[in-house]
């Protein structure tokens, strides 16, 4: 029976700095084993997880591009069209019957993904193979950044401090692209090949070299101004790497290594553009650490248990107005229309619209969390859940519940000339800069909706909702 080292890719769709791929290739060469990379599309499960169609398309396009990139190294990539995770044990059972199989994977932290891997591991071990995990999603894997008492941090700032200490102590190591292997004949079962996508993500390049150049040019040319520009949606001041980090076309370690190289000493200087961008990368890791420590988050439980008792009004008409970008609050509407039209939203706007949904419309944050996942090209459970719970004041390190964004003053501050608003709300394109943020002073604008709520009134109601569950027993 032929010995086969199989790299099962999921959210690690890259050649460079792919520890799983590199280790499997090295061992395959040393042990004279064949090497196969496997990807299985599971659209039914993706949809059950509310994965946005545009993200599904990005994944499919990236896998097909990766197939070409690996072919140059004589490493075959088999891309299979499946349906759901339930099919995977049978698929691996077929492979185990034909090969002496060792499976190499990157650890995933979500509950259903852990259950999926455990089921496949059971099949592989039953056939005397190995199921080898590499915990490489984070630069600092969950469990390695803890308090002196060994507890998981619940607040970001001390987590970041300890994370940076570990970085200084351990440094960074990004593995190279695997060396080209000798060609090997490999006879595989007749699996259905993965379908092409619908090209809805075509505005996003998928070649690894292009994505790496995006990352390098951002660190080289834009990161110095990141602190000053990152909150202004009309300015192209962010990295736009979140979609690629979410599916692993680029790793966080690559980003930090390039940041250190390009920014030199400024990456460690507080409030510099480089240091602030590094903080954003650390936030991503923080939420993954919290997710592993508190698996109830996967089941959509609030981190702060007392907030589960909040009596959200959950008005479906107000929710639909928010989804469609028809709330009568221009910055909210422009942001939601950007999301619906492009599959992406500027980070400052994510905070504004999340605050508005929860603290102006009094709608359960989980409704917004799910809607974001269904639309975002960069949707990722830990970051999305963490961001929504932060905005809703229900999560770790959450903003105090009495901190409520005023959407009009946020608009005036971060889109002062209304450039972004006019881009996505053309009904307001002819208004002057001072009135575009709140056109209702003029008695309204034809074709643009009246405000669905009064912010001042809604703010008082929000304070009452939280005070009811926060008051001492």
N, C-alpha and C positions, 0 to 999 in steps of 0.2 A: 504494500500500500504506500502510495507516494506521500512524503511528508510535506505539509503545507502550512506556512505561516500566513495567517489571514489578519489583515488590518481592517477592522470594522470602524469606518468613519461615521461620525454623527455631526457634532458641532466643532469639528477640527479639520476643515476643508482646505488644507494648505500643504505645501511641500516643505517650506522653510520653517524652522523651529517647531517641528512636529515630532515630539519625543517618541510617540507611539510608532510612527512610521519609521523613524530613524533606527530605533531599537530592533524592530522586527526585521528591517533590511539587513542590519548588522548580523543578527542571529541567523537569519536565513542563509547568508553567505558563509558564515562560520560552520553551519551544520549541513550545508549542501541541500537545503530545503527550497522548495518553490515559494514565491511570495505573491500574494494576491491582495489587492485592496478592494474592499466591498462597501458599497453604499446601497441602502434599501429605502426607497421612497415609500412613505406610509401616509398617503393623503387622507384616509379616513381618520387616522389618529391625529394628524395635524389639524384637521378641521374640528375634531372633538376638543382639541387644546386651544381652539380659537386662533390658530395661526393665520395671519393675514395672507390672502392669495398672492399679494405682491412679494411677500417673503418666500412663499412656496416657489414662486417663479425664480427668485434670486438663487435659491438653493439648487434648483434644477439646472439653471444656466451655469452656476459655479461648478457643479459636479461634472458636467460635460466638458468644461474648460479644463478642470483638473485631470480628467481622463487623458486629454492631449498632453498636458504638462508631464504626467507620469510616464506616458508612452515614450518620451524622450529619454527616460531612465530605464527603459525596458521593464517597467513595473505595470502590469495590467490592472485596470480598475474595472470591476464588474458593477454596473449600476442596474439594479433590479427595481421593477415596478411592483410594489406590494399593495397592501391596503391598510392593514393595521398591525400593531405590535403582536397581536394574537397569532399571526402567520409565522413569526420569526423562529420559534422553536422547531417547527417542521422544516423550515428552510435549512437551519443549521444541522438538523438531524440528517438531511440528505447529504450535506457536505461531509459530515462525520462518517457516513457509511462509505464514502468514496476516498477520503483522505485521512491520514494521520494528522489531525488538526490541532493547531495551537492558535488561539484567538487573542489578539492584542487590541485593547480599547482604552479610550480616555474615560475616566470616571465622570459620570453625570450625577447630579445631586437631587433632581426632582424625584418624587415618590414613584410615579408610574414608570419612569425611566429605570429606577433601581429595581423595580419588580420585573421589568422586561429583561434586564441584564441577568438577574438571578435565574430566571427561567431558562435563558440561553446557556448560562454557565452550567446549570444542572445537566443539560444535554451533552455539552462538551466533556464535562468530567465523567459522565457515564460511559463515554467512549474512550476514556483514558487520555484525553487531551488536556491542554492547559488553557485557562482563561486568565489572561494577564492584564491587570489594570494599572494605569498610570494616572496619578492625581495631578493633572497639569492644566486644568481649566484656569486656576488662579496662580499668580506668581508665588503667593504664600498660601498653601492649601489650607482648607478649613481645619481648625484644631491647632494650627501653628502660631496663631496670633491671639494670645490669651492674657488675662490679668495675672498678677503675681499669685493669685489663689487658684489659677488654672481655669477660671471661668471665661465664657465667651463675652466679649464686649457688647454692651447694649447701646453704647453711645459712640458716635463716629470719631470725635476728636481724639480720645485716648487710644482708640483702635488705630487711627492713622499714625499717632506717635510711635506706637509699638511696631507697626508695620514698617515704618521708615527705619527704625532701629534694626529690624531684621534685614532690611535691604542693605544697610551699611555693613552689617556683620557678614552676610552671606554673599553679597554681590548678585549679579545676574549672569545667567548662562543660556544663550540661545543656541540650539543645535543647528547644524548645517543641513542643507538639503542632502538626502541620501545619495550615495554614489551610484552611478549606473551599474546595473547588474547584468550578468550574462543572460541571454535569452533562454527561456526554458519552455518546453512544450507543456501545455496544461489543458487537460480535457475536463470540461465542466458540464454539470447537468444543464438542461435546457430551461433556464429561468426566463420569465418575461422581462424584456429590457425596459428600463425606465423611459417614460414618456418625456418629450420636450415640454417646456412650459409655454405660457401664453405671451411671453415677451413684455409683460406689464412692468417689469423691472429694468427695461432696456436702457434707461437713463443711467443706470449704475454699472460701471465696468466690472468685469469678473475675472480678468487675467490677474494672476498673483503679482506679476511685475507692475501692473498699473496700480493696484491697491497699495503695494509697498511704496511706490513713488508718491501716491497721495499722502501717505503717512510721513514720508521723509520730507516732502516739500512743506507740509504743515509745520513740522518741527523746525525746519530751516527758515521759513519765510513768514509764518503767521503766529507762531506760539508766543513770541515776545509781546504781541498786542492782545493776546487772548483775554487777559483780565479786563482790559478796557472795552473790548468789542463783543464779548461772548453773550451779553444780555440783549443785544440789539438785533432783532430778527431781520431787519432790512439790510444788515451787513453780513457778508460772507466771512464770518469770523470764527466759525467752529470747524472741527476736523472732518465731520461727516463720516467718521470711521465706525460709528456705532453699529451700522448694519453688518459690517465685516467682522467686528468683534463678536457679534451675536452668533454668527455661523462659523467663526474660526478661520476666516481667510487670512486674518492677521491676529497675532497673539498680543496680550497685554505686555508680555515681556519684551517683545519686539518694539512696542511703542515706547516703553520706559528706556530701553537701551538706546534707541535713536534719540530720544529726548535728552538723555545724558550726554550723548555725543554732540548734538547740535547746540544745545543750550549751555553746555559746559557747566559753570558753577551756578548759574541762575536757577536751575531746577530745584535747588535746595534753599533758595532765598525766598522767605515768606512774602506772599502776595505778588510775586513775579508771575508773568503769564505762564511760564513753564511750571512753576510750583502749583498754580491753580489748576492747570490741565492735569498734572499728576494727581491732584486730589480727586478729580473726576474719575480717573482710572481706579483709585483706591476705593472710592464709593462703590464701584461695581463689585469689587472683591468683598467689601464689608457686607453687602446685601447677600452675597452667596454664603458667607460664613454664617450669617444669621439664619438663613434658610436651612442649612444643615443642622444647626443647633435647635431650631424650633420648627419641626416639620409640620406643625399645625398650620403654618402659613400657606402651605400647599393646598390645604383644605379651606383656604380663604377665611381663616380666622384672624381677627385683629390682634396685633401684638399686645396692645393694652386691653386686657380682657373686659374692663368695665365699659369700654366704648361699644361693646356688642349690644348693650341695652339701649343705645340711642334710637329714638323713634323717627327714622327717616320718613319723609312724606312720600317719596318715590312717585311723583306725579309723572305718568307716562308722556303726557303732552309736553311738559317742560323738558323731559329727557330727550324727546325727539327734536325739539327746537335746538337743544344743545348739540346733538349729533349732526344736525343739518347745517349748523352755523346760522341760525335765525333767531338769536336771543335778543337782538336789539342792542347788544353791547359790541361795538365794532371790533375791538381787539380779540374778543372771544370768538366772534364769528369768523374773522379772518384766519385765526389759528385753526379752527375746526375745518374750514374749507381747505386750508393747506393740507391738513391730514387726509381729508377725503380725496383730494385731487392728486396728491403726490405720494402718499404712504409714509410721510415723514413730517415731524413737527419740531420746530426750534425748542430747545430745552426751557428757556424762560417762559415760552408760551405754554408748555406742558404744565408748569406750575400754576400759571394764571387760570387756565381752563379747568384744571383739577380743583383748585380752590373754588372756582365759580360753581362747578357742579355740586360740590359737597356743601359749601358754606353760603351760597346764595340760593341755589335751587333745592337744597336739603335732600339730595338724592344719594343713596348708598354708594360709597366709593367703589364698591365691587362692580357696580354697573359700568362705571367709567373705566375701571381696570380692564374689564372684559372687552369693552368697545375699542380701547386702545390696542389690545392684542389682536383684534380682528382687522385692524387697519395698518398697523405699523410695520414697516419693512425691517425695523431693528427691534421688534418685540422680543423680549427676553423675560422670563417669568420673574427672576429675582429682582432685577432692576425695575421692572414695571410695577411689581407689587410693592417694593420698597418706596418708590417714588409716590405712588398713590397713597400709601399709608402715611408717608411724611406729610403730604398735602392735606390729608383728612385728619391729621393729629391723632391717629390711632396706632401708629407704629413705633419702631425704635427711633430714638433721637428725634422724635416728632416735634414739629413746631408747636408751641403752646396753642391750645384750641382758640384762644382769644386773638391770635394773629391771623387776620383775615384780609386777603388781598382785595384792595379796591380796584376793580378792573379798569376804571377810567383813569385813575392816577397812575396805574401801571402802564397804561397805554401812552399817556403823556410823557412818562419818564423814558420809556424804552423804544417808542416809535414816535419821537417828537414831531416830525414832519408828516406823519401818517403815510409814509412810503409803503410800508408793509400792508397797512390796512387797505390802501387803494389798490394794491396788487390783487387782493383776494375778495374785496368787497367793492366791485366797480360801481355799485349804486351810489357810493359816496365819493367817487373820483373827482367831482367838481367842487367839493367843499374846501374851504380854507383850512389851513393847518390847525387853527385853534378850535374849529368846530367839528372836525372829522372824528375826534375821540368821543364826542357826545352830541350827535346831530339833533337830538330831541329838543335842545334849546330853541331851535328854529321852528318848532312845531311839527317836526318830523320831515322825512325825505320820502318822496313817492317811490314805492317799490322796496323800501327798507322797513323791516318790522319795528313796531314799538317795543320798548323794553319789557321783557316777560316778568320781571320782578323789580322792586325798588331795593337797591343795594342797602340803603340805610336801615330799612325795615327788616330785610333778610338777615342782616348782621346781628340785630338784636335777638331775632329768633334763634340764630345759631348759638349765641351765647347761652340762651336759656336751655337749648337742647343738651349742650355739653354740661352745663351747671347741674342739670338734673341727675346725670349719671356720675358726676365727679364729686358731688357733695358727700361729706363724711357720714358714715352710718351712725 
